[in-house]
Amino acid sequence: MHDIVDLERRGIPGVFVATTEFITGAIAQSTSLGFPTVARVFTPHPVQDRTPDEIRAYADLVYDQIVAAVTSPAVDGSGNGAAARSADPVTAS
């Protein structure tokens, strides 16, 4: 999260990607860093014991969200890339 906030402060769009296990922590940390609505995309959890094909499927699930997060204008009009965007979390099926 620190890296994404640093990029946003430099005007470079960024998006935080993690598994759904980290939703609460990501929100808390981005808020404490002064970017409560930084773009976040969450994949299903866990990932450590997944096959390469399963990991690719997880990536396919969120690919469009990630691209949208770094290419759409900030919703707060700040011009700070993804600073005010937040993607909906993806839940495990």
N, C-alpha and C positions, 0 to 999 in steps of 0.2 A: 504494500500500500504506500509506503514512503516513496518508492520509485515513481509510482503513478502520480502522486501528488506533486513531486518534484517536476515531472514532465509538464503537468498542467500549469504549474506556476511559470514555466518557461513558455507557455503558449503552444505546447506540443500535445496533441490529443493522445490520450492513453485510456486503457481499460484494464481494470483489475479482473483477473480470471482465477477462480478457485472452485472447490467443490462446495456443495450445499452445506456441508458440515461447518463452513466458515462464514455463513451469512451474518450471524449476530456479531461475530468478531470484526468482520469487514466494515459493517455499519458503524460500530463503536469506534474503530480506529480511524476511519475516514472522518468521522465527526470530530474526534479529538484533534485531528490534524487541520481542521478548518475547512474540509471539503466533504460535507455530509452527503452530497448527491453525486460524488464522483462515479463515473460509469463502472458498473460491476456486472459481471456475467458469471453465473454459477453452473457448473456441470454436476451430474449425478455423483454421489459419493458411495463407496470409496473408489479410488483409482489404483491403489498399489497392487492389487492382485488381479487386475484385468489383463486380458490378452491384447495384443496389438490391434486386432480387429475391433475389440470392444472399445478401446481408447479412441480409435478412429471414428467409431460411431458416436461417442461422446462429443468429439470435436465437430463432427458433422451437425450435431444437434444445436450447437451454439455458434457455429461459424457466421451465420447471417447476423446474429445479435452483436457479435464482436465487430464485424465490418460496419454495421449501422452505428455502433457506439463511437467509432473513430472517424466516421465520415459525415455524420449529421451535425448540424449546428447546435450549439449549446442552447438549451431551452431558456436560460436566464438572460440571453442576449449579451453575455459578457464577452463573447468572442474567444473564450479560453478553451477551445476544443471541446473535450468531453466533460469539462468541469461540472456541468449541471445535469448530465445525463445519467440515468441509472437503468440498466436492463433488468427485466423480470427474471427471477431465478428459474432455472430449469430443475425440475424435480425428477427423481429416479422413477422409472416405471416398473 
